[in-house]
Amino acid sequence: MVSSERKNFIEIPATSSTAARNTASFAFEGFVNPQIFRTNCSDAARTSSSVTGGSKLNRVLIFLHMPTPRRAHYPCLKYNDSAAREVPCEAGSLISFCGQETRYMFDDLKGKTAVVFGVANKRSIAWAIAQGLHAAGANLAITYQNERMEQEAKDLILSLPGAEAFMCDVSNDAEIAGLFEKLKQRYGKLHAIVHSVAFAPAEELKGDFVNTTREGFRVAHDISVYSLIAVCRAAAPLMEDGGSVITMTYYGAEKVVPHYNVMGVAKAALECTVRYLAQDLGRKKIRVNAISAGPIKTLAARGISGLGDMLKSHAERAPLQRNVEVAEVGSTGVFLASDASSGITGETIYVDCGYNIMGF
Ligand SMILES: NC(=O)c1ccc[n+]([C@@H]2O[C@H](COP(=O)([O-])OP(=O)(O)OC[C@H]3O[C@@H](n4cnc5c(N)ncnc54)[C@H](O)[C@@H]3O)[C@@H](O)[C@H]2O)c1
């Protein structure tokens, strides 16, 4: 616990128990007019010179205040209602709460380098996993798809101290080769790969599956499935000490989910690809697993018509009676990247509040 004895920080207490719910307060070094900034704890907050009165920030204390139900969603949280962490910080940097939360679960990725594919914005599953990996001590190389995504993705990526941003369109073999050449020069060895990438043309994710086009089928499988094989082939020579590859799938791979259409077929192929890759790469001590996440409102998910119904049905029927939080997918990614999961390969691990076990 903190640090009232730390004279160079101003501690900002929550004003009341109501105000403390789902909020975080920041104490800025050298900040003279204490304020409380509220934000959802799965979110992030940006410090700015307007908040700091223009003074230079070197460090910031984050006080997390979480009501009991909220904490129940984050079993990895070990501390009490009010706790603080000291993190390095400069004016304008983004402070992540998910990362702070997962820090308490694993701390064993220090000295390891992970490559995360698929950060589009702060709602991306790739971003939640990246935050968890960062909190667990990993060096991070994070990729985004193209110039159109560059600004938003880079702002996020560079807000994680030490993380580096790289552009890579996984439908392009030359870009994959170029990326891994850069990663080899920059990091030498790699230990974990997170493949959180999928795409199908929007018109394939509405209407009848029987109308799937040849081109839509090809594109969905190329970007969402083949790319995992291509990335593993390029990464394996750099994973000299073995390691872990993680990809993202969904229940629509095995049961019919209206409108998921060709993406369901692609996810089935992806899960099968995970098993074949696990067999091939096992001899190099590289594990390959998929996380099957329940529905989460992200950019990709918004492309599926009927997402609202999907979320509602999951929350009603899942044993835990709610939808999964992206931070829970993030912490499972950290588990799969770490040696805590050293005996697991070729698996599809469900992080869906139990929805998949229900028969009715
Ligand atoms: N959101 C959900 O409900 C959900 C549930 C289960 C699984 N998933 C899977 O999680 C993964 C991540 O999706 P998300 O929900 O975080 O959405 P997202 O839109 O944030 O992420 C998808 C990413 O794929 C990237 N991408 C698409 N085409 C690419 C290409 N050619 N080259 C490089 N990158 C490319 C996008 O730029 C984006 O960063 C996907 O595989 C998705 O199918 C999502």
Ligand as a Chemical Component Dictionary entry (heavy atoms), coordinates in Angstrom:
data_LIG
# 
_chem_comp.id                   LIG 
_chem_comp.type                 NON-POLYMER 
_chem_comp.pdbx_formal_charge   0 
_chem_comp.three_letter_code    LIG 
# 
loop_
_chem_comp_atom.comp_id 
_chem_comp_atom.atom_id 
_chem_comp_atom.alt_atom_id 
_chem_comp_atom.type_symbol 
_chem_comp_atom.charge 
_chem_comp_atom.model_Cartn_x 
_chem_comp_atom.model_Cartn_y 
_chem_comp_atom.model_Cartn_z 
_chem_comp_atom.pdbx_ordinal 
LIG N1  N1  N 0  -14.541 -9.229  -30.539 1  
LIG C1  C1  C 0  -15.036 -10.430 -30.409 2  
LIG O1  O1  O 0  -16.204 -10.615 -30.030 3  
LIG C2  C2  C 0  -14.178 -11.641 -30.694 4  
LIG C3  C3  C 0  -14.542 -12.872 -30.144 5  
LIG C4  C4  C 0  -13.748 -13.981 -30.419 6  
LIG C5  C5  C 0  -12.642 -13.853 -31.225 7  
LIG N2  N2  N 1  -12.325 -12.643 -31.748 8  
LIG C6  C6  C 0  -11.133 -12.559 -32.603 9  
LIG O2  O2  O 0  -10.193 -11.719 -31.964 10 
LIG C7  C7  C 0  -9.289  -11.250 -32.957 11 
LIG C8  C8  C 0  -9.111  -9.758  -32.792 12 
LIG O3  O3  O 0  -10.300 -9.068  -33.120 13 
LIG P1  P1  P 0  -10.880 -7.875  -32.243 14 
LIG O4  O4  O 0  -12.246 -8.307  -31.855 15 
LIG O5  O5  O -1 -9.905  -7.464  -31.236 16 
LIG O6  O6  O 0  -11.105 -6.733  -33.332 17 
LIG P2  P2  P 0  -10.091 -5.626  -33.883 18 
LIG O7  O7  O 0  -10.796 -5.057  -35.085 19 
LIG O8  O8  O 0  -9.687  -4.704  -32.831 20 
LIG O9  O9  O 0  -8.848  -6.484  -34.345 21 
LIG C9  C9  C 0  -8.755  -7.115  -35.601 22 
LIG C10 C10 C 0  -7.394  -6.768  -36.126 23 
LIG O10 O10 O 0  -7.129  -7.469  -37.338 24 
LIG C11 C11 C 0  -6.323  -6.589  -38.094 25 
LIG N3  N3  N 0  -6.252  -7.008  -39.497 26 
LIG C12 C12 C 0  -7.263  -7.252  -40.359 27 
LIG N4  N4  N 0  -6.751  -7.541  -41.587 28 
LIG C13 C13 C 0  -5.389  -7.484  -41.450 29 
LIG C14 C14 C 0  -4.310  -7.645  -42.346 30 
LIG N5  N5  N 0  -4.500  -7.947  -43.645 31 
LIG N6  N6  N 0  -3.051  -7.507  -41.864 32 
LIG C15 C15 C 0  -2.819  -7.198  -40.566 33 
LIG N7  N7  N 0  -3.806  -7.008  -39.674 34 
LIG C16 C16 C 0  -5.068  -7.149  -40.123 35 
LIG C17 C17 C 0  -7.019  -5.252  -37.924 36 
LIG O11 O11 O 0  -6.198  -4.185  -38.341 37 
LIG C18 C18 C 0  -7.273  -5.263  -36.447 38 
LIG O12 O12 O 0  -6.170  -4.738  -35.747 39 
LIG C19 C19 C 0  -9.873  -11.672 -34.300 40 
LIG O13 O13 O 0  -9.252  -12.866 -34.703 41 
LIG C20 C20 C 0  -11.314 -11.938 -33.955 42 
LIG O14 O14 O 0  -11.944 -12.829 -34.860 43 
LIG C21 C21 C 0  -13.046 -11.527 -31.485 44 
# 
loop_
_chem_comp_bond.comp_id 
_chem_comp_bond.atom_id_1 
_chem_comp_bond.atom_id_2 
_chem_comp_bond.value_order 
_chem_comp_bond.pdbx_ordinal 
LIG N1  C1  SING 1  
LIG C1  O1  DOUB 2  
LIG C1  C2  SING 3  
LIG C2  C3  SING 4  
LIG C2  C21 DOUB 5  
LIG C3  C4  DOUB 6  
LIG C4  C5  SING 7  
LIG C5  N2  DOUB 8  
LIG N2  C6  SING 9  
LIG N2  C21 SING 10 
LIG C6  O2  SING 11 
LIG C6  C20 SING 12 
LIG O2  C7  SING 13 
LIG C7  C8  SING 14 
LIG C7  C19 SING 15 
LIG C8  O3  SING 16 
LIG O3  P1  SING 17 
LIG P1  O4  DOUB 18 
LIG P1  O5  SING 19 
LIG P1  O6  SING 20 
LIG O6  P2  SING 21 
LIG P2  O7  DOUB 22 
LIG P2  O8  SING 23 
LIG P2  O9  SING 24 
LIG O9  C9  SING 25 
LIG C9  C10 SING 26 
LIG C10 O10 SING 27 
LIG C10 C18 SING 28 
LIG O10 C11 SING 29 
LIG C11 N3  SING 30 
LIG C11 C17 SING 31 
LIG N3  C12 SING 32 
LIG N3  C16 SING 33 
LIG C12 N4  DOUB 34 
LIG N4  C13 SING 35 
LIG C13 C14 SING 36 
LIG C13 C16 DOUB 37 
LIG C14 N5  SING 38 
LIG C14 N6  DOUB 39 
LIG N6  C15 SING 40 
LIG C15 N7  DOUB 41 
LIG N7  C16 SING 42 
LIG C17 O11 SING 43 
LIG C17 C18 SING 44 
LIG C18 O12 SING 45 
LIG C19 O13 SING 46 
LIG C19 C20 SING 47 
LIG C20 O14 SING 48 
# 
